[in-house]
C-alpha cells in the first residue's frame, strides 16, 4: 500500500469546542446536518421529557421519493414501520412486523395492488386497513381479526406524505393545511431542509412563545405579536402589521409567512419520545430572485442552529420557575396537553403565582 505524499493530506478539522461561547449563541447551520459537530455534554439524553409521542399529522417521506411498488422501512412514533406505495398510487403505512411470525415487511415484502405481501409465508395485508386478506397456503377461509396489522391514516399534501399517529388509534381531529404558494407559478420551487434533533415536539414549539430567549440566544428582539388566536388544535399569531403570520396545526406542524420574504412549512416528526426528524419546506416570491427560497432557508437554518446546543443539553423543568412576563409558556404547556393520550402531569406554574 502506497502512502500519499504529506502535502496531499489535509489536516483533520478540529472538533467543536465543548463549551461554545454564548449570549448570543453562535450561528452555524452545519450543526443541523453534521450532528458530530454539536456540543453534547449529557451522559444520557433519553428520558428527559415526561410526554409520550404526541397525537397528530407528521411527515414521513417526500412524495417524489416513493414510486408505485416501492417499500421503505421507517422508524417513527417509537415503532418500526413499513411505508409503501400501492399500484393504485396511494401511499400506505403499517406496523412493520407481520402479525403471523414477526417478519419485517420491508425486507423482501412485495406490493400487490393496494396490498403488501409478507416475504416469510406470503400473508397479504391491505394497506388502508391493515386487514389480512389472504393466507395463500391455507384452505380455511376464516382469517381471525387479530391477524390485522395496525394501519396509519395517510394523505399527500404540499409535496409530502403525512401520517396520522394516535397513541390509542383515535381518528384525526384536525387537518393538514394546503399551502397554495407551493403550487403557484409566481413562487419558486420548494427548498427542503431536513435533520434530526435530540429533543421533542413540545420543546421546539415552546420557543415561539419564549420571547426572552430571542435576546440571549439569538441576539435579537422577539417579533411583537399584535394578534393571537387559539381555537382547539389551531393557533395563529400576527405581527408587524400583518407582515408576519405564524399558524400552528397541532403539535409539530406550522406555517410561517413573512411578507415579501418567504412562506415555509415546518413538520416535526417524533421518531420516539426523545428524538425528532424536522422537515422545513421553503418557497419565496419569484420576483425576489431565483435563489430567494435558498436564501430564506439559509437564514432560518442559521437561526435554528443557535437553539440546537440548548435543546440537546437541557432538561424539562416540571414545574418551571417563571416570571410574570412568561405566562405564555404556561399557556402553551396547557394547550399542548390536548395532543397526548396519556395524562401528562406537567403542572406548569403560572407566572402570577411566582410573585405571591
N, C-alpha and C positions, 0 to 999 in steps of 0.2 A: 504494500500500500504506500503510495507516494504522499508525503506531507506537503500541503500547499505552502508556497512561499509566505513568509511572515507578512510581507506588505499587502497580501491579498486577504488577510484575516482582519475582519472588523472587530474592534474591541467590544466586549459584551456591554450592553446598556446597563447602567447601574440600576438596582431595584429602587422603587419609590421609597421615600423616607417613611419610617414608621409613624412619625409624628408630623403630619402635614401642618404647615402654618395655617392659621385660621383668622377669622374676624377681618374680612370675609374669607370663606374657603376658596382655594384656587380652583379655577375652571379648567378642566381637562377632559374633552369629550372622549379621549381614548379610554377613560375609565368605564364607559358604557360597554365597549366591545372587547376590552382586554382585562378581564377580571383579575388577572395576576398582578396588575398594577395597583389594585385597590388596597388601601391600608386596612387590615383586619387584625384587631388585637384581641377579640374574644376567643377564648379557648373552645367555646361551644356556642354556635349561633342559633341552634334549634331550640324550640320550646320557649321563645321569648314572648309569644303572644297568646292571650287566653281565648282565642277565637278558633272555631272550626273553619273549614273552607266555606266562603260565603256563597249564597244563592244568587244566580244572575246569569246574564249573557256574556260570554267571553269568546274572543277569537282563538281558534285552534289551528288555523292554517290560512294561507292566501289561496284564493280561488284558483289562480293561474297555476299553482303548484300541484294540483290534483286533477289528473285526467281520468276519463272513464276507464274503469278497471284497475286503477291504482289502489294499493293497500299500504297504509302507513302506520307504524307503531307510534303511540304517543304516551306521554306521562303527564297527566293533568289532574287537578282536583284530588291529588293524593292517590290516584288509581292508575293502573295500567289499562290503556285504551287502544282500540283499533279504529282508524279513520279510513273510509274507502268511498270511492265514487262509483255508484251503480252504473250499469249500462244504460239506465234511464236518465243519467245525468245528475241525479241527486246525490249530494254528499251525506254520508251517514256515519254515526259514531256509536260504538258499542263498547261495553267492557271487553277486555282483550281475551280473557281465558275462557275457553269453551266450557259450558256447563256439564259436559259429559265427563271428560277425564282431564280437563285443565290445559289443553294445548293452547298456545298463543296463536290467535287467528291471523296475526300479521306476519307470521313466519311460515309461509307456504300457503296461506289461505287464498282462495280463488273467488273472484267476483262473478256472479251469475245473475243477470238481470238486476233486480234490486236487492239481491241477497249476497251473502258470503258463505262459502263452504269451508268447513274446518279441514285442515290438511291431515289430521290424525285418523279420523274414522268417517269423514265425509258428511257429518251432520251439517245441515243447511239452515241458516238463520236469516230472517227478514230484517233488512237494515232499519226500517222505520219503527218496527215494534219490538224487535229482538226475539220474536217468536221462532221456535224451531219448527220449520215447515217440512223437513224431510230427514228421515234416518234411512239411508239407501239400502242397507243390508238386512233390514228387519221387516218381516211380513205382518207385524202387528200395527194396525192403523193408528191406534191411540198414542199420542205423544203427550206426556204429562206437562202441565202448565209450568212446573218448576224447571223444565228444561230451557225456558226462555232466558235470554241474555238481557241485561239492562241496556236499554237504548236511550240515547240522549237527544232531545229535540234539536234540530239544526236548521239554520237558514243561511242564505248567502246575500250579503249586502255590503256596499262600499268596498267591493273587490275582495272581500274576506269571507271565510267560513266561520260562523258563530255557532257555539253550542250552549244549550241551557243546562246549567248544573243546579240541582236542588238536592240538598243532603237527604231529604226524605222522599224524593221522587215527585215533588209537587210541580204543578203546571206553571208556565211563565206568568208573571203578574206585571210585567212591563215589556215594552218593545224596544228593538234596536232602531234608532232613527236613521232615516235616509239622509245622506249628506249630498245635496244636489250639485255642489261645486265639483265633486269628484267626476261628474259626467258632463260638465258644462264646457263647451269648446273655448269659452273665454277664460278658462282656468287651465293651469298647467297640469300635465300628467303627474300622478302622485309620486311622492318621495317617501319611502318607508324606512323607518329605523326600528330595529328590534334587538332586545338584550334581556338578560336575566339579572335579577337583584335578590339579595338575601333580605327580604322584607315581606310585608303583606299588603293587601289592597287598602285596608283601612288606614294604615300608617301613611301610605303615599297620598291618599285623598285628604288626609288631615292637613297636609302642607298648605292647601288652598285657603284654609281659614286661620292658619297660624301666621298672622300678619307680622308679628315681631321678628320672626326668623328671617324675613327678607332683608332686614338691615344687617344682621350679624352673619348670616350665611352667604347672602348674595351681594351685600353692599349696596342695596337699593331700597327704596321705599315700596311698600305694597301698593298695588293698584287700588285707589279708593273705589269702593263699591257704592253706587248711588241707589241701587235697587237689588233686593234679594228676595227670592220667592222659592218656597218649598211646597210641593204637592205630592205626598206619598213618596214614591221612589224617585221623583224628579226634583232637580234643583236648578235654579237659574240665577246667575249673578251678572249685573250690568254695571259698567263703569266708564269713565272718560266720555260722558255724554252719549253713550250708546256705541262708542267705537270699540269697546271691549265687552264681549258677551261670552260667558262660560256656562255651559249646560252640563248637568250630570244626570246620568240614567243608571240608577243602581249604583253598586259599589264596585267601581273599576272601569266604567265607561263614561267618557266625557268628550264633548265637542267644544273647542275654543275657536272663536272668530275674533280676529284683530283687524279692524277695517283697514284696507289698503296694504296689509302685510301678508296675512295667511289665514287659512282655515285648517285646523288639524284635529284629527280624531285620535283619542288615546284609548287603548284597551289594556287593562292589567289583568292577565290571566293567572289565577293561582295554580302553581304546579303542586303545591301542598300547603300546609299551614305556615311555612316559613320562607317560601320562595315564590317569586312571581316571574312571569315572562311578559315583558312590556312590548307593545307594538304602538308606534306613533306613525300616523299617516298624514302627510302634509300636502297641501296644494297652495297655490298663490295666483293672483290675477296675472294673466298672460302679459298684460301691459307693463308689469313690473320688471320684465326681463326673463329670459329663458332659464336663468339659474335662480330665480326668486324662491322657488319651493325648496331647493337645496340650501339656500342661504338661511331660510327660516328654520329648517331642520337643524342646521349647524348652530344657530343662535340658541334655540331651545335646548338642544342636547348639551351645549356648554353650560347652560344654567343648571340643568338637572345634575350634571357631573359634580356640582358643588354640594348637592344633597347626599350623594351616594356614601361618602365616608361616615356621615352622621347616621343614616338609616342602617347601614350594615353593622354598626357597632353599638347602637342604642338598645335600650330595653323599654318595654311598655309599662309606664307607671300607672298603678291602679289602686287608689285614686291619685290623680296628679295634684300638685300644689299650684294653683292658678291665681293669676292676678285678675282684678275686675275687668280689665280690657280684653281678657282672653276667654270670655264667656262663650264665644263661638266654638271653641274647642269642645266644651261640654255639650253644646247643642249638636255638633257634628257627631259625637260619640253616641248620643241618644238616637239620632237619625240612622246611624249605621246599624244599630241593633236589629232593625227590621229585616236585615239580609242574612241573619243566622237562624238556623232551625233550632239549635240548642239554646237554652237560656244563657246569655252572656252577662256575667256579673261584673260589668266594667266599673260601676259605681263612680261615675265622674263627679267631681266636686264642683259645684257652681262657684264661679269666681266671687260672687257676692258673699258666699258663706265664708270665704277665706278672710274676709275683713271683719268678721264678727268676733 
